[in-house]
């Protein structure tokens, strides 16, 4: 399993290779549900914002991150409402309980599966057994969480947004004069929709671009709308 640093590395690498800013895979282009409202459990979004220093390091900004988390959740609610679906917010259970252990195991499993999808669908040759198909799963234990919340699906969201500091801008200008390209801020992330009856990953979307902003409601809404392109609900 890739750690957080590994996830970011794969996403940045996929940004370098990307011909388009968003790409997705899914089991079905549209999930059939008739007139039934779909209940989607939003797992706590993994969001972090920071500033790229002159030396190229990213300094996390807690204030920006807190603001972005609120904007992202609000934008997701709006997007799901447009699709006649209802967003249910996940709440972490008390620590050191059987329920907490099950939830933690499921979240870690999703991190591992998400890492594999990123690696083998976007950044390297696909696994021989999955070259022409999309059939990733978290297993039947996902039913437990679905039953607790009365939800049909779980939505996982991972976003990293970085912004260029004045010092970095100066470095970029100087490098351009010398004919060298130096990267600035980026917006990278992924989202996945999981069937809580089977544990199957139904849809996976990767966002990788050198633009975007999660610090204002309208810009965050645009980012979320872009991430949810081809969302099957």
Secondary structure, 3 states (H helix, E strand, C coil): CCCHHHHHHHHHHHHHHCCCCEEEEECCCCCCCCCCCEEEEECCCEEEEEEECCCCCEEECHHHHHHHHHHHHHHHHHHHHHCCEEEEECCCCCCCCHHHHHHHHHHHHHHHHHHHHHHHHHHCCCCHHHCCCCCCECCCCHHHHHHHHCCCEEEEEEEEEEEECHHHHHHHHHHHHCCCCCCCCCEEEEEEEEECCCCEEEEEEEEEECCCCCCCHHHHHHHHHHHCCCCCC
